[in-house]
Amino acid sequence: MIVSIESSCDDSSIAVTEIASKKVLFHKKISQELDHAVYGGVVPELAARLHAKALPDILEQTKAYFPFLKAIAVTNEPGLAVTLVEGVIMAQALSISLGLPIITVNHLYGHIYSLFIEKETFFPQTILLVSGGHTMVVDAKGFDDFSVMASTMDDSFGESFDKVAKMLGLEYPGGPVVEKMAAKGDENRFDFTVPLYHSQKIAFSYSGLKNQVRLQIEELGEARDDQDTADICASFQRVATAHLLHKLKKIFKTRTIKDFAIVGGASANLYLREKIENLCGEFGANLHLAPMEYCSDNAVMIGRYAIDAYHDKQFTACLDIRSNPKVFKKTIL
């Protein structure tokens, strides 16, 4: 078995996965959302202190599996340095006390492997990774053979949802709240423009769209009511998703894609899933989705990647923490 630890941001998570069957034997995640909600976003130092308390409490529940462990997996990049270190210190302590090797896992690789939880790995795939910190299209050819085909020039898809929610005075985390409000709104009321629509560049940008929303909120002023807010959310969500679809369609037209997937926390957005499903149907591609409970940050996806890394004997002698690593190759379209 492999015990895996995830602490890249504000979720404390530990899992135990059986190597041979890939079965998840244990998983627990403690969210810090309520603790950070009063600040409207994640406070790194607070997150670190909460990890320091939560991770040992979760680990205590895994002691029965210790005699069967073959390795310890831990997220060491990318993320908040002060929170990553909490998981890395725990992994080091376990490695020394149990005499087991460590497998370091890139958090983004973990999201890709959320597609294979309790399943066999299969490549190649073209993958849209959308989260609070990242928006990219990845050409995944095999284990550790990942290339970025397109990425954001500024804000990420998920981050833009959070920032729009904050401008509207909605609760944190903003993504799910904006999606919920959008379901009650008129997505065609506000004519926000699709970013980079006339640009041939295959890349993403959300700063301009975010500014359009800000200006609309200012124009409505104190007269804005709940329906106005719902209509802004719906219009924003439509255009934010249309931007993804517009650039993805360009990629679909340049190459034959048999298998396409969406991963990352923002991939739980049902509106996005429906639009991507329609796009895949248009081009005859198979759509693959991670289970809803494993879209957001979790140790299970870290453990699933670690199984393949274990078979490839990718053990780590020196644990480095990298908050913003450059680990993907770049594909020029």
Protein Blocks (a to p, Z undefined) as FASTA:
>chain_A
ZZdddffbmcccdddddfklopafbdcdddfklmmmmnopacfklmmmmmmmmmmmmmmm
mmmmmmmpcbdcddfbecdfklmmmmmmmmmmmmmmnopacddddfklmmmmmmmgoiac
ddddddddddfkbccddddfbghiacdfbdcfkbcfklmmmmmmmmnopacdfklmmmmm
mmmmcfklpccddehklpcbdcddfklmmmmmmmmmmmnmmmlcfklmmmmmmmmmmmmm
mmmmmmmmmmmmmpccfbdcdedjklmpmklmmmmmmmmmmnopacddddfklmpgcfkl
mmmmmmmmmmnopacfbdcddfbbcfbdcddZZ
